[in-house]
């Protein structure tokens, strides 16, 4: 994520934007997942512990990545290591 170089405010806006894109439709959700955002998003949850705003925004983004019909295919989210 390029936003890591620009600090927390920019990173928070990037996570927010990813959530808006993924929440728009299953097609966009799948495209976002194909770009490999899942592990970087999960890493934002800590350690170290994130701020409350980052925690809420990242959680909201993760929920947008797994909602909708047709459902997310397991191969898109199941291989988290």
Wavefront OBJ file of the C-alpha trace (Angstrom):
o trace
v 0.000 0.000 0.000
v 1.589 3.210 -1.139
v -0.320 5.154 1.498
v 1.985 3.771 4.190
v 4.562 6.340 3.081
v 2.154 9.245 3.625
v 1.148 8.587 7.220
v -1.953 7.701 9.115
v -4.471 10.258 7.742
v -3.768 9.186 4.168
v -3.835 5.496 5.066
v -7.208 5.894 6.750
v -8.597 7.555 3.604
v -7.206 4.750 1.426
v -8.894 2.116 3.597
v -12.140 4.127 3.428
v -11.891 4.334 -0.375
v -11.264 0.586 -0.684
v -14.372 -0.032 1.391
v -16.474 2.247 -0.803
v -15.250 0.550 -3.968
v -15.743 -2.972 -2.602
v -19.182 -2.109 -1.250
v -20.433 -0.827 -4.593
v -21.083 -4.233 -6.170
v -19.958 -7.871 -6.113
v -18.005 -7.200 -9.314
v -15.953 -4.437 -7.683
v -15.628 -6.437 -4.468
v -14.110 -9.317 -6.425
v -11.756 -6.979 -8.301
v -10.534 -5.470 -5.028
v -9.966 -8.941 -3.560
v -8.069 -10.016 -6.685
v -5.654 -7.124 -6.082
v -4.594 -8.719 -2.807
v -5.842 -6.179 -0.279
v -7.017 -8.695 2.302
v -3.713 -9.419 4.067
v -2.570 -5.767 4.159
v -5.937 -4.802 5.653
v -5.734 -7.517 8.283
v -2.227 -6.374 9.188
v -3.652 -2.944 10.046
v -5.481 -4.527 12.975
v -2.205 -4.894 14.887
v 0.101 -5.263 16.561
v 0.573 -2.483 17.408
v -3.041 -1.817 18.200
v -4.657 0.603 15.756
v -6.509 3.746 16.676
v -10.241 3.404 17.140
v -10.920 5.126 13.810
v -8.583 2.736 11.973
v -10.128 -0.242 13.752
v -13.659 0.815 12.785
v -12.790 1.688 9.195
v -10.767 -1.480 8.619
v -13.494 -3.648 10.135
v -16.099 -1.947 7.942
v -13.872 -2.526 4.898
v -13.388 -6.200 5.720
v -17.147 -6.625 6.080
v -17.659 -5.068 2.639
v -15.192 -7.558 1.206
v -17.248 -10.560 2.282
v -20.838 -9.379 1.848
v -23.159 -9.452 -1.113
v -24.525 -11.994 -3.528
v -23.168 -13.924 -5.187
v -21.122 -14.754 -2.130
v -17.364 -14.436 -2.111
v -15.652 -17.598 -3.298
v -13.670 -19.290 -0.552
v -10.513 -19.283 -2.671
v -10.587 -15.467 -2.571
v -10.490 -15.230 1.222
v -9.688 -18.688 2.575
v -5.941 -18.811 2.076
v -4.887 -16.361 4.744
v -1.592 -17.319 6.298
l 1 2 3 4 5 6 7 8 9 10 11 12 13 14 15 16 17 18 19 20 21 22 23 24 25 26 27 28 29 30 31 32 33 34 35 36 37 38 39 40 41 42 43 44 45 46 47 48 49 50 51 52 53 54 55 56 57 58 59 60 61 62 63 64 65 66 67 68 69 70 71 72 73 74 75 76 77 78 79 80 81
